[in-house]
Amino acid sequence: MIFNPTNIILVIICFQSILFAFILVTGKSPKRTSNLLLALFLLSLGIQMALIISEQYSKNFKAIQPWMCVFGFAYGPLLYLYATSLIFNYFSLKISNLIHFLPIIILASGILMGLDVCPKIGALLYVSLLVYTFFSIRAILSYRKVVKNTRSSSHLIDLKWLQWTMIVFSIILFADIIDHNFFDITTAYGVSFVHLVLLFLVNGMFYKGLKQPQIFMGITQSDQLITITPKNDDNVNKIEEDVKEELDQIRHYMQLHKPFTDSNLSLHELAKQLQMPPRRLSYLINKYLDQSFMAFINSYRIELAQERLSNPKDDTETVIEVMYEVGFNSKSSFNTLFKQKTGFTPTEFKRRQA
């Protein structure tokens, strides 16, 4: 085999993918299903890279070339199921999930019978990848909406890295379409742009995919239902007097008991404290206060932070101490929201008050 920059990158991708897959499968994590799906994705990628490398020196490459298409049809379903397993904490692999891999079963059966149908359905491969990428992104966007309306903090449910994974995967997909159907896109020294981005994706998916499931909580079925308001829900159609009374009850409780100082406060927990149905509480906050649950809770946290920074307990009290005591656990989120509200960072605000 000739060791040029392209081959070196392919070898690295192959080695890392297979190694990472092994670590994910053998490691201990509460998200074993997610790790298994990610491992299968990386293993498929590693094997395909090995086949591409073998093309240069294998005499029997024509016998294994048809299998290249099979791996392509595996990436979309595996990535979609992986994203879904992270988003929903009740996700589990079922027999019905095999329908996603039906094209692979058909292709593999055809190849074993001596039929190479990949050249005829090459376009369908890109369609499959585009469709699964679309559904993965849609699931992530839906997830973000649910989180904003059911959680007061996103530090245990942040999936920004998964969004970036989907973006990078989309870049690879479109670059591959251009490279195979329009014109060659290579970087310096003849290295494929697709392979370079793929190397970046493998390392990013492993690092974040291995780390995130250990702390990730996901959303429940009841979280999803909260964001859906049935048209015939009697609680939604209460008279305005009842609505005003309920809003006053919520405001009074927030001011008196300060439940927002709990950094892990959820819509379900606050509804339980208020002795109110979670869906009703969500509806009141969204409809009449024109806020998501997360924005509603954080507004009280910022208000209390302003008060605490203006009137500290003592001269040694720090901004970080105030941040934790009012319910924030992310310095970046605290600084961003505080500046949006006051026009100053917490440190600048404290200095001005002093």
Secondary structure as the mmCIF struct_conf table of DSSP 4:
data_model
#
loop_
_struct_conf.conf_type_id
_struct_conf.id
_struct_conf.beg_label_comp_id
_struct_conf.beg_label_asym_id
_struct_conf.beg_label_seq_id
_struct_conf.end_label_comp_id
_struct_conf.end_label_asym_id
_struct_conf.end_label_seq_id
HELX_RH_AL_P HELX_RH_AL_P1 PRO A 5 THR A 26
BEND BEND1 GLY A 27 GLY A 27
BEND BEND2 PRO A 30 PRO A 30
HELX_RH_AL_P HELX_RH_AL_P2 ARG A 32 SER A 54
TURN_TY1_P TURN_TY1_P1 GLU A 55 TYR A 57
TURN_TY1_P TURN_TY1_P2 LYS A 59 ASN A 60
HELX_RH_AL_P HELX_RH_AL_P3 PHE A 61 ILE A 64
TURN_TY1_P TURN_TY1_P3 GLN A 65 PRO A 66
HELX_RH_AL_P HELX_RH_AL_P4 TRP A 67 ILE A 87
STRN STRN1 PHE A 88 PHE A 88
TURN_TY1_P TURN_TY1_P4 ASN A 89 TYR A 90
HELX_RH_3T_P HELX_RH_3T_P1 ILE A 95 PHE A 101
HELX_RH_AL_P HELX_RH_AL_P5 LEU A 102 LEU A 112
TURN_TY1_P TURN_TY1_P5 MET A 113 GLY A 114
HELX_RH_3T_P HELX_RH_3T_P2 CYS A 118 LYS A 120
BEND BEND3 ILE A 121 ILE A 121
HELX_RH_AL_P HELX_RH_AL_P6 GLY A 122 THR A 150
STRN STRN2 ARG A 151 ARG A 151
BEND BEND4 SER A 152 SER A 152
TURN_TY1_P TURN_TY1_P6 HIS A 155 LEU A 156
BEND BEND5 ILE A 157 ILE A 157
HELX_RH_AL_P HELX_RH_AL_P7 LYS A 160 ASN A 181
TURN_TY1_P TURN_TY1_P7 PHE A 182 PHE A 182
STRN STRN3 THR A 186 THR A 186
HELX_RH_3T_P HELX_RH_3T_P3 ALA A 188 GLY A 190
STRN STRN4 SER A 192 SER A 192
HELX_RH_AL_P HELX_RH_AL_P8 PHE A 193 LYS A 211
HELX_RH_3T_P HELX_RH_3T_P4 GLN A 212 GLN A 214
TURN_TY1_P TURN_TY1_P8 ILE A 215 ILE A 215
STRN STRN5 ILE A 219 ILE A 219
HELX_RH_AL_P HELX_RH_AL_P9 GLN A 221 ILE A 226
TURN_TY1_P TURN_TY1_P9 THR A 227 THR A 227
TURN_TY1_P TURN_TY1_P10 LYS A 231 ASN A 232
HELX_RH_3T_P HELX_RH_3T_P5 ASP A 234 ASN A 237
HELX_RH_AL_P HELX_RH_AL_P10 GLU A 240 HIS A 257
HELX_RH_3T_P HELX_RH_3T_P6 PRO A 259 THR A 261
BEND BEND6 ASP A 262 ASP A 262
TURN_TY1_P TURN_TY1_P11 SER A 263 ASN A 264
STRN STRN6 SER A 266 SER A 266
HELX_RH_AL_P HELX_RH_AL_P11 LEU A 267 LEU A 274
TURN_TY1_P TURN_TY1_P12 GLN A 275 GLN A 275
HELX_RH_AL_P HELX_RH_AL_P12 PRO A 278 TYR A 288
BEND BEND7 LEU A 289 LEU A 289
HELX_RH_AL_P HELX_RH_AL_P13 PHE A 293 SER A 310
BEND BEND8 ASN A 311 ASN A 311
BEND BEND9 LYS A 313 ASP A 314
TURN_TY1_P TURN_TY1_P13 ASP A 315 THR A 316
HELX_RH_AL_P HELX_RH_AL_P14 VAL A 319 GLU A 325
TURN_TY1_P TURN_TY1_P14 VAL A 326 GLY A 327
HELX_RH_AL_P HELX_RH_AL_P15 LYS A 331 THR A 342
BEND BEND10 GLY A 343 PHE A 344
HELX_RH_AL_P HELX_RH_AL_P16 PRO A 346 GLN A 353
#
